[in-house]
Amino acid sequence: MKIVFAGTPEFAVPALRAAAGKAEVVAVYTQPDRPSGRGRVLTPSPVKRAAQDMGFPVLQPDTLRAAEVQEALRALKPDLMVVVAYGLLLPQAVLDIPVDGCWNVHASLLPRWRGAAPIQRAIEAGDTETGVCLMRMEKGLDTGPVLLEQRTPIGEQETGGELHDRLAALGAQVLADGLGLLRVGIQPVARPQPAEGVTYARKLDKAEARLDWREPAPVLANRVRAFNPWPMAEADVAGERLRLHAAVALPLAHGAAPGTLLAAGRQGIDVACGDGALRIRTLQRAGGKAITAADWLNARRDPAVPSAQG
């Protein structure tokens, strides 16, 4: 069974390894190298690095719409194309090339959270469950029928980064299960997505990272978890701009204006919200590293900061 794999970020690397364990990977498609870091050095994608380490040919077209790109793909004579967070749209001409079509590993329970950032949007929305779907691709955005799925609960304090890693491994397992069936001549049953419950996970924007203390504390706590490790929630606390790594919502009744520092102690820094309070447990000062609330207090030694009991 010949497979063409298409993926770009770290999330797709476990799936690439799973594909290599079940079939012959004849080529790996990934996005072109991008400038990265302060020096803006051209940097290969995680999938490219993994593919090169495994000895697979790597192709990096800017688009899949060009006739010569499609002809090169056709010449590979793939039985299946596996797509995991590739980042380029597949036109119908490409979808029609592999004998068994194109499969996609998507990090949500479709039709909930179609689109670019399903992991973070699920946490931000307060979902208690998510999962991964193996889907047969169609021209629409994540609209194809689901072949296999795996569900998993979202931990109460689980961050976007932690859930990302768990779903990457789960996605690799679902792909391996599907490829195992295909190897013995069994096509997984395609289940059309229901029309109800469709939501879209828009791409993350760094501008979203700034917290508005007028919002309810549970909303802000979810955002802190969802945006860790990127773009990282940030807010003004006691006159200082901080990046927030970990925080919990407190059902605290208060008459203070949103953004007021209510208390600070070893357990955290409590800030008034539109409803309840947000207790900041781990934070990062400008130019610094992540520290505990207690370390922040020790560094400030600010008599204007109210102390919490305990």
C-alpha positions in Angstrom: 0.0 0.0 0.0 1.6 3.3 -1.1 0.8 6.3 0.9 1.6 10.0 0.3 1.6 11.9 3.6 0.9 15.6 4.0 1.5 17.5 7.2 3.4 20.4 8.7 3.4 21.0 12.5 4.5 18.8 15.4 1.0 17.5 15.8 1.4 15.5 12.6 4.7 13.8 13.4 3.2 10.9 15.4 0.7 10.3 12.6 3.6 10.2 10.1 5.3 7.5 12.1 2.1 5.6 12.4 1.7 5.7 8.6 5.2 4.5 8.1 4.5 1.5 10.3 1.5 0.4 8.3 2.4 1.2 4.7 5.0 2.4 2.2 5.4 6.2 2.4 6.4 7.2 -1.1 6.6 10.9 -0.4 5.9 13.5 2.3 4.4 16.9 1.5 4.9 19.8 3.9 4.8 23.6 3.7 7.8 25.5 2.5 10.4 26.5 5.1 9.4 29.6 7.0 11.5 32.4 8.7 11.6 31.8 12.5 13.2 33.2 15.6 14.8 36.6 16.1 17.2 36.1 13.2 14.3 35.1 10.9 16.2 32.1 9.7 14.5 29.8 7.3 13.4 26.8 9.3 12.0 23.4 8.2 8.7 22.2 9.6 8.7 19.5 12.2 7.2 17.1 9.6 10.1 17.8 7.2 12.7 17.1 9.9 11.0 13.9 10.8 10.6 12.8 7.2 14.2 13.4 6.4 15.3 11.5 9.5 13.2 8.6 8.3 14.6 8.8 4.8 11.4 9.9 2.9 11.4 12.2 -0.1 10.1 15.6 0.9 8.1 17.9 -1.4 7.2 21.5 -0.5 5.0 23.2 -3.1 3.5 26.6 -2.4 0.1 25.3 -3.8 -1.5 22.1 -4.9 -3.4 23.8 -7.7 -0.6 23.9 -10.2 -0.8 21.4 -13.0 2.8 20.3 -12.7 2.4 19.7 -8.9 -0.7 17.6 -9.5 1.1 15.6 -12.3 4.1 14.9 -9.9 1.6 13.6 -7.3 -0.1 11.5 -9.9 3.2 10.0 -11.0 3.7 8.6 -7.4 0.6 6.4 -8.0 -0.5 6.6 -4.3 -3.2 4.2 -3.0 -4.0 6.7 -0.3 -3.1 10.3 0.8 -3.1 11.0 4.5 -3.4 14.7 5.5 -2.7 15.9 9.1 -2.7 19.6 9.7 -1.0 20.3 6.4 -2.2 23.9 6.0 -2.9 23.9 2.3 -6.3 23.3 0.6 -6.6 20.1 -1.5 -8.5 20.9 -4.7 -10.8 18.2 -6.1 -8.2 17.2 -8.7 -5.9 16.2 -5.9 -8.6 14.5 -3.9 -9.3 12.3 -7.0 -5.7 11.1 -7.5 -5.3 8.4 -4.8 -7.1 5.1 -5.5 -8.6 5.0 -2.0 -9.0 8.8 -1.7 -7.7 11.1 0.9 -7.9 10.7 4.7 -7.6 13.4 7.3 -6.8 13.2 11.0 -8.7 16.0 12.8 -8.4 16.9 16.5 -12.1 17.3 17.4 -15.3 15.3 17.5 -16.7 16.5 14.1 -18.9 18.4 13.3 -17.8 20.3 16.4 -14.8 22.5 15.9 -14.1 22.3 12.2 -11.2 24.5 11.2 -7.7 25.6 12.2 -7.6 25.6 16.1 -10.0 22.8 17.4 -7.8 22.0 20.4 -7.7 25.5 21.8 -11.3 26.4 21.0 -12.6 23.3 22.8 -10.8 24.3 26.0 -11.8 28.0 25.6 -15.4 27.0 25.2 -15.4 24.9 28.4 -15.9 21.6 26.6 -15.4 18.6 28.9 -14.8 16.1 26.1 -13.0 16.1 22.8 -11.3 13.5 20.6 -9.9 12.8 17.2 -11.6 11.8 14.0 -10.3 10.0 10.9 -12.3 11.5 8.1 -12.6 10.9 4.3 -11.8 14.3 2.8 -14.2 16.3 0.6 -13.7 19.7 -1.0 -15.4 21.5 2.0 -13.6 22.4 5.2 -13.6 19.3 7.4 -17.0 18.3 6.0 -16.3 14.7 4.9 -17.7 11.5 6.5 -16.1 10.2 9.6 -14.4 6.8 9.4 -13.2 6.3 12.9 -13.1 8.3 16.1 -11.7 8.2 19.6 -13.1 10.3 22.5 -11.3 11.6 25.6 -12.2 13.8 28.5 -10.6 17.2 28.9 -8.9 17.6 32.3 -10.2 20.5 34.5 -6.7 22.1 34.4 -5.4 20.7 31.1 -3.7 23.3 28.9 -3.8 23.6 25.2 -0.2 22.2 25.0 -1.0 19.2 27.1 -4.2 18.4 25.2 -2.3 18.9 21.9 0.2 16.2 22.8 -2.4 13.7 24.0 -4.5 14.2 20.8 -1.5 13.9 18.6 -0.8 10.4 20.0 -4.5 9.5 19.9 -4.7 10.7 16.2 -1.8 8.4 15.4 -3.6 5.5 16.9 -6.8 6.2 15.0 -4.8 6.4 11.8 -3.0 3.2 12.5 -6.4 1.5 13.2 -7.8 2.7 9.9 -4.7 1.7 7.9 -4.7 -1.7 9.5 -8.3 -2.3 8.2 -7.4 -1.0 4.8 -4.4 -3.3 4.6 -6.6 -6.4 4.9 -9.1 -5.1 2.4 -11.7 -3.6 4.8 -12.9 -0.1 4.1 -13.9 1.7 7.3 -17.6 2.5 7.3 -18.1 6.2 6.3 -20.5 8.0 8.6 -21.8 11.3 7.3 -21.5 14.2 9.7 -24.8 15.5 11.1 -26.0 18.9 10.0 -26.6 19.9 13.6 -23.8 21.0 16.0 -21.4 22.5 13.4 -19.0 24.9 15.0 -15.8 26.6 13.5 -12.5 26.8 15.3 -11.0 30.0 13.9 -7.3 30.5 13.7 -5.6 31.8 16.9 -4.7 35.5 16.9 -2.2 37.0 19.3 -4.6 39.9 19.8 -7.0 37.5 21.6 -4.4 36.9 24.3 -5.2 40.2 26.2 -7.7 39.4 29.0 -10.6 41.7 29.7 -11.3 41.7 33.4 -14.9 42.6 32.8 -15.6 39.0 31.6 -16.6 36.2 34.0 -13.8 34.4 35.8 -14.6 31.0 34.3 -14.3 32.4 30.8 -10.9 33.9 31.6 -9.6 30.7 33.3 -10.5 28.7 30.2 -8.7 31.2 28.0 -5.6 31.0 30.1 -5.6 27.2 29.7 -6.4 27.2 26.0 -3.7 29.8 25.1 -0.9 28.0 26.9 1.7 27.6 25.3 0.7 30.0 22.5 -0.3 32.9 22.3 -0.3 33.0 26.2 -2.9 35.0 27.9 -1.7 38.3 29.3 -3.2 41.0 31.6 -2.4 44.0 33.7 -2.1 43.1 37.4 -1.2 45.7 40.0 0.1 48.0 37.3 2.3 45.4 35.7 1.8 43.5 32.4 2.0 39.8 33.1 1.7 36.6 30.9 -0.5 34.1 32.7 0.5 30.4 32.6 -2.0 28.9 35.1 -5.1 30.3 36.8 -8.4 29.1 38.3 -11.8 30.7 38.6 -13.1 31.4 42.1 -16.9 31.8 42.7 -16.2 34.8 44.9 -18.7 37.5 45.6 -17.2 41.0 45.7 -18.2 44.5 45.0 -14.8 45.5 43.5 -14.3 46.9 40.0 -13.0 44.4 37.4 -9.2 44.3 37.5 -8.9 45.1 41.2 -6.3 43.1 43.0 -8.3 41.5 45.8 -5.7 39.5 47.6 -2.3 37.9 47.0 -0.6 35.0 48.9 1.1 31.7 48.5 -2.0 30.2 46.9 -2.2 32.8 44.2 -3.1 36.3 43.1 -6.8 37.0 43.2 -8.1 39.6 40.7 -11.7 40.8 40.5 -13.6 39.9 37.3 -17.0 40.8 36.0 -18.3 37.7 37.8 -16.2 36.0 40.4 -12.4 36.3 40.6 -9.4 34.8 38.8 -6.7 33.3 41.0 -3.4 33.5 39.1 -1.0 30.7 40.1 1.8 30.8 37.6 2.9 33.9 35.7 5.7 35.4 33.7 7.0 39.0 34.0 8.4 40.9 31.0 11.7 39.3 29.9 11.5 36.7 32.6 10.6 33.1 33.0 7.5 31.4 34.4 7.3 31.8 38.2 4.8 31.1 41.0 2.6 33.8 42.5 4.6 33.5 45.7 7.9 34.3 43.8 6.2 37.3 42.2 5.1 38.6 45.6 8.6 38.2 47.0 10.1 40.0 44.0 7.7 43.0 44.3 7.6 43.4 48.1 4.8 45.9 47.4 3.0 47.1 50.6 0.1 48.2 48.4 -0.6 44.5 47.5 -3.2 43.1 49.8 -2.2 39.8 51.4 -4.5 36.7 51.4 -5.1 34.5 54.4 -2.8 31.4 54.1 
